[in-house]
């Protein structure tokens, strides 16, 4: 169990946590949410022991391995596969020691541990993870130096997933993934065999991959059971109850104060007035939780243009001599809401740049309405911003004739207050840069908005505000995003970018998601070879046979323990009281535990059978030439 016991921590005198407590049971999947600046990333650093607590303790399971993605993989000539394999330092060390170990007891320990961590399937598992995160089979063998920083971040993520730490800490892991990679990660985390704690603003991930939400608010930690939608409903009910308590208390306080004001000067009532004054002083003030302000983005409304506002006929686009998309026959009207689907590298960003005028066609024809204005949000918004200028400088350059107060009001409308307005862009947070980019993209009241991953670094409240703004906006929207929640609420048309073409996708987002996950599940993994095993002698040594027998005993014991756990869970699930409506969250927890034990049992039984087969092969007598001759004569 991971336990936070009355932890306190402050940064530059500002408290982030004050006597905060929570317990996360071993093996649970937990999403961490809270307003930007509440200390989510700091909490991870405290768990890892990188920062000293001001008070309280953080208790971890004994010998628990903690893992997470801290920075991208360095550029090197090591292949992606070998880079990921090296991330599991325990496996690498055991495989090396297995080559030289001679002590029978130690050999048994090594083989048992290698079986426990499923070392023999390492290459297959590493390949599957890399493929799930968007790498092709050919790319897996390429060196890290062949990839950009964003792709090397994926390699770093693949490494920590492969190493399977006991406590996996992930901070916004989908920020550098496309939709396909994000969907694969959701499914992977839901099946991860150990504890997962993930900071995320992705509602899809928080609904499908975790079973609890850890909320950071008012310098406290509160654990809610269920996914994000369940958390949101539960918290809304609590807030409503708190507001009712505050209203009742305010009414009571006003009534007492009215009596005091009326009768304080009267001698006959002075004692009663003084008594009520003390009652007011003793009343504990009920604080309203710090609410994340839902900053409604205000996109200016464009004038209406006659349809279509943009058409393409046989258009071709690319970079230099390389064609990325060809034979584009597309039409966009002002009321369109289009989501671009397709794996990373297929050309979604290239199409976005073409639509926004950042790229010219290499052939064919593209026709735009004469008065068409297009707003563009770049996937890497820093590419569109000047990091040495302030946010106010950016808006002033676009509106040089406007008064400073009006410019600051524009920034405030997108959640950038007086302090942020005067900061250089390089000093702004990712979310603040995203808000500034959205302001710049919409300041001219565009007829079409092209948004390439606009939700990166936006918190959940800001994403909801963006959905509302896009819903109210009267122009066309072309959207690239890994946020399924955003796509589902905004888009009414889907275009699939694949194989150098762009075509309508006639099914819905759920069907697209299921297709991707089914394809990933069916993808054959590269066969694993136990590379570190020493070449087999014609007859196994006595020590090797002893090690195999120890491995069989270990596997058998593990299957027995899992069987006991399964029986206990089955007994628990047979209890009728568990199915009471008020205990729905508890039922979900026990069902999930039972599914995890069944999955672990299947894997343990497979390992046991494999170990038995290897032992039988090692103990089988080697037929001598005479025996083989006799066998041949008798046949």
Secondary structure, DSSP 8 states (H G I E B T S, - for coil): -EEEEEEEEEETTEEEEEEEEEEE-TT-EEEEE--TTSSHHHHHHHHTTSS--SEEEEE--TT--EEE--S-----SSBHHHHHHHH-HHHHHHHHHHHH---HHHHHHHHHHHHHTTGGGHHHHHHHHHHHTT--HHHHTSBGGGS-HHHHHHHHHHHHHHHT-SEEEEESGGGG--HHHHHHHHHHHHT-SSEEEEE---HHHHHHT-SEEEEEETTEEEEEES-HHHHHHHHHHHHHHHHHHHHHHHHHHHHHHHHHHHHTT-TTTHHHHHHHHHHHHHS-----------------------S-SEEEEEEEEEETTEEEEEEEEEEE-TT-EEEEE--TTSSHHHHHHHHHTSS--SEEEEEE-TT--EEEE-SSGGGGS-TTSBHHHHHHHH-TTS-HHHHHHHHHHTT--HHHHTSBGGGS-HHHHHHHHHHHHHTT--SEEEEESTTTT--HHHHHHHHHHHHH--SEEEEE-S-HHHHHHH-SEEEEEETTEEEE--S-HHHHHHHHHHHHHHS-------TTS----SS--HHHHHHHHHHHHHHHHHHHHHHHHHHHHHHHHT-GGGG-GGGHHHHHHHHHHHHHHHHHHHHHHHHHHHHHHHHHHHHS----HHHHHHHHHH-
